[in-house]
Amino acid sequence: MELVEGPELSELLTPSGLPLDRIFDLAIALADAVNSAHNKGVVHRDLKPANIMIDHEGRLKVLDFGLAKLFDPSIGRSTPPDGATIDIASSPTVEGKNLGTLDYMSPEQAEGKPVDHRSDIFSLGIILYELTTGNRPFRGDSRAGTISSILRDTPVSVTDLRTEIPNHLGRIIGRCLAKPLDRRYQSALDLRNDLAELQRETEATRVSLGSAEKSGIRESRPGPKRLRAVGFAIVALAAAALGYWQLWPDA
């Protein structure tokens, strides 16, 4: 097995979420990695920050394919019908009949239903939500409570929790977390492309605003000279009015 040295993604999480640039870098690399697995006909089924590492060169690595399941990417379902599942019975991520880690399960996993690559996309959405806000979108006081949250709750948008986050990032994460399969991203590649496009747009906007500030276009408040000119004009008008009143007191 490959030796990967570096921190787990879970070690990089912060209570208030990561900076936007870091979110984009990690999210795009993660979507790329998951897309690569899906192209080879593999559903991971246990995506979570503890199974993702960043090596010393800064490369993101998805690990622990112990619960991976083979599927045919051309038809989008498991093959053979019962699924060629690579399963480690003693894995700590096996809970009852649900395979995976509960906090990062898709609705179909939580119900013990068959899964395809779109289940991984739901788990990706949970990870992106946590990267952005520092919190998981679905919570419960018990196993049953967490499952109920996954199946029924609509999480608060990341843009409501962090107003500086682009609205479109909230829509991207929300689409990953759609409960109906046909409303999610249908491929990790589509998710990756939307993230990359939003990153380019965000960087272009930042550069444009920076250039505008340097050229003085964004001067939103009047400068000292302008304030002095306005003050002189007010004084002049007042003096003129006073002179008019003195010359024609009965006017």
Residue, then its C-alpha position, 0 to 999 in steps of 0.5 A: m500500500e502507498l504510504v501517505e504522510g500528512p494531515e487528515l482533512s479532519e485536522l484542517l477543519t475550523p469551527s468557523g470554516l476555511p478561507l474561500d480560496r482554500i475551500f475551492d482548492l480542496a473541493i476541486a481536488l476532492a471532486d477530481a479524485v472522486n470522479s477518477a474513482h467513478n470513471k473506473g467504476v468504483v463507488h467509495r461509500d465512506l467519504k469523510p474528512a478522516n478518509i482524506m489526507i493532504d500529503h506534504e506536497g499539498r496533494l489531496k488523497v482519498l483513502d480507505f476503499g474498504l467499503a467500495k462497491l463496483f458499478d458500471p458507469s455507463i449504466g449507473r448501477s452496480t454490477p453484478p446485481d448484488g454488487a461486488t463489494i469490498d467489505i471489511a467486516s471488522s471496519p469501525t465504519v460498519e454500523g448495523k446494516n448501513l455501510g458507511t459512516l452515519d454522519y456522512m451517509s446519503p439518504e439511500q445509504a441511511e435507509g439501506k437502499p442500493v447506492d450508485h455514484r450519486s451517493d458519493i456526491f451527497s457525501l461530498g456535499i456534506i464535506l463541502y458544507e463542513l469545510t465552509t461552515g465548520n459544522r455538519p448539515f445533519r445532526g441528531d442526538s442519537r443514531a435514529g435522530t441523525i438518520s431522521s435529519i438526513l432523510r428529512d431536514t433541509p440544512v441552513s444555506v452556507t450563505d446564511l451562515r457566512t454572508e461573504i460566501p458567493n451565493h452560487l457556492g451555496r447553490i452548488i452545495g445545496r444541489c449536492l445535498a438534494k435528497p432526490l437522486d435526479r436533483r443532485y449532480q449526476s457526475a462528480l465531473d459536473l460538480r468539479n467543473d462548476l466549482a472551477e468556474l466559480q473559482r475563476e469568476t470569484e478571482a476575476t471579480r477580486v482582481s477587477l475590484g482591486s484595479a478599480e480601487k487603485s484607479g480611484i473609481r471606487e471612491s465612495r466617500p468624498g475626500p477632504k478637498r471635496l468636503r472643503a469645497v462644499g463647505f465654502a459653497i455653503v458659507a458663500l450662500a449663507a453670506a449672500a442670503l445675509g447681505y440680501w436681508q440687510l439690504w432689503p429687510d422688508a423683502 
